[in-house]
């Protein structure tokens, strides 16, 4: 009797779980298209330690820009990307922050910190960034810190080089 009850319960769940209209499509880029994504290599120089990157398209008010920095490349070639902003605190107490802001037309990448003029060039020159524009729909429902997750969610297979 117990097995029959479990079977009927499972059958009931199975048959009723698929009723109703199909829900809205999941997160899959902008209007079902792949999210705009590109990669740039830039250097930061005195006195402002900032660089401007034009989108080449307009970002609408219902879109947000994510920026990732190539933090490390492992011996096997695996790239470690970190979502910005990123902070480094040096042994001497100085700090460095990689940060950004964006408008409808561009993204401004900049360094902030306690003494940028003493930074070694490894921190300022030829830094690689990945920039992704995504809709704000359901923005707070996902973890955007992992670039691989973001690429999968928005159908990004490669980054345009700029």
Residue pairs with C-beta under 8 A, 6 or more apart in sequence:
25 32
27 135
27 137
27 138
27 142
27 153
27 154
28 153
28 154
28 155
29 35
29 134
29 154
29 155
30 36
30 63
30 133
30 134
30 135
33 155
34 154
34 155
34 156
34 157
35 132
35 133
35 134
35 154
35 155
35 156
36 55
36 57
36 132
36 133
37 130
37 131
37 132
37 133
37 151
37 154
37 156
37 159
37 160
38 130
38 131
38 159
38 160
38 161
38 162
39 128
39 129
39 130
39 131
39 159
39 160
39 161
39 162
40 53
40 128
40 129
40 131
40 161
40 162
41 126
41 127
41 128
41 129
42 51
42 53
42 109
42 126
42 127
42 129
43 51
43 124
43 125
43 126
43 127
44 50
44 51
44 109
44 110
44 111
44 116
44 124
44 125
44 127
45 124
46 116
46 117
48 110
49 110
49 111
49 112
49 116
49 124
50 108
50 109
50 110
50 111
51 108
51 109
51 110
52 106
52 107
52 108
52 109
53 106
53 107
53 108
53 109
53 129
53 131
53 162
54 105
54 106
55 105
55 106
55 107
55 133
58 104
58 105
59 65
59 102
59 103
59 104
59 105
59 133
60 104
61 104
62 135
62 136
62 137
63 133
63 134
63 135
63 136
64 133
64 134
64 135
64 136
64 139
65 100
65 102
65 107
65 131
65 132
65 133
66 83
66 131
66 132
66 133
66 134
66 144
66 150
67 83
67 84
67 100
67 107
67 109
67 129
67 130
67 131
67 132
68 81
68 82
68 83
68 84
68 129
68 130
68 131
68 132
68 147
69 81
69 82
69 84
69 86
69 98
69 127
69 128
69 129
70 79
70 80
70 81
70 127
70 128
70 129
70 130
71 80
71 81
71 82
71 86
72 79
72 80
73 79
73 80
74 80
81 130
81 147
82 145
83 144
83 145
83 147
84 98
84 99
84 100
84 129
85 97
85 98
85 99
85 100
86 97
86 98
87 95
87 96
87 97
87 98
88 95
88 96
88 97
88 123
89 95
90 96
93 114
94 113
94 114
94 115
94 118
95 113
95 114
96 111
96 112
96 113
96 116
96 119
96 123
97 111
97 112
97 113
98 109
98 111
98 127
99 109
99 110
99 111
99 112
100 107
100 108
100 109
100 110
101 107
101 108
101 110
102 108
107 131
109 129
111 119
111 123
111 124
113 119
116 124
130 147
130 159
132 150
132 154
132 156
134 150
134 154
142 149
142 150
142 153
143 149
144 150
150 156
151 157
